[in-house]
Amino acid sequence: MGELTLQALFDAEEAPLLRYAFSLVGRRAVAEEIVQDVFMRLHAQWDDVQAPRAWLFRSVRNGAFKHLRDNKREVFHAAKDSRDGGDMPTDEETQRPEVALAHMEAVGALRQMLDELDETDRRLVKLKYFGDMKYRDISKETGLSVGNVGYRLHHILKELAGKLRNLGFDDRYE
């Protein structure tokens, strides 16, 4: 395999980096700015970076956190108005930016993982946790047996929790 070039790295990683940045900041234009800035900095430091892919993801994460810190008011207002209605940190927790940022990162990662589920599993999760439906009602809605609904939801949640742990999130986000 040939030597890694900045262009090859850009071609391979731009889309995943944009998704990652968007999952953290929730705005496409901001995500694009962060990724563009990170690639410009990588270009300037190309000879000094030993692991460019890891450097890119870490730099995007840091750039997103900086944006969130610098625009804290805007971020909290937008998150409270989000259609998903996710739990926001309490007023006391918002005084600790690291807690709020960790929460937002976990929510972003979870949203991305939910989007990656197959259609049936994603529907089960939405019916149960966003629709607040009982297994019996989900069974009627989907045609799956009550036992199968419970079994699948258990394994979906177990898999999501494992993925969150692998990303460094602890049990507070499960």
Phi, psi and omega in degrees: 000138184286177180291139179291129177251160178299320180296316179296319178295318178299312181300320183280327191250351183301309183297312177299323179292321177297317178298316181297312180298317180297321179296335180271320186256339175076010179225124185299313182299319179293318179301317179298318178298316181298312182296317178300314180299318181295317178294324177295319178293322177296319178303317181291333184247014189312315184289340183264347185270120183278321182235084188300321182296311179298319179300317180299310182296319178295319180292322176296316178301312180297320178296320178294317179296320178297316178300315181297319178297313183290338183237036186308313181300312181298318182295313181294321178296314180295320181293323179293330181271000186296151182290339181283340177062031181296154179295133177258156176299153177291167179302322179296318181291329181294344175288343179250097185303325182296328178289314180297318180294319178297320178297314180296321179295318179296317179297317179298316179296319180294318177301316180296318179296320178296321178296334182275350178292154175291163189303318182295313180295319179298320179296318179300314180297316181296317180297317183285310191261338176256332178264353178053040182268152175278157180308318182301316181289323177296320178301314179297320182292322187258341184086000176276154177290157179302317179298320180292322177301310180298316180299311183294316179298319178302312182288326176297312181295320178298318179294316179297318179297319178297318179296320178296318177299318179297334177274357176100009178268137181268189187295346179297339186255006181273000000 
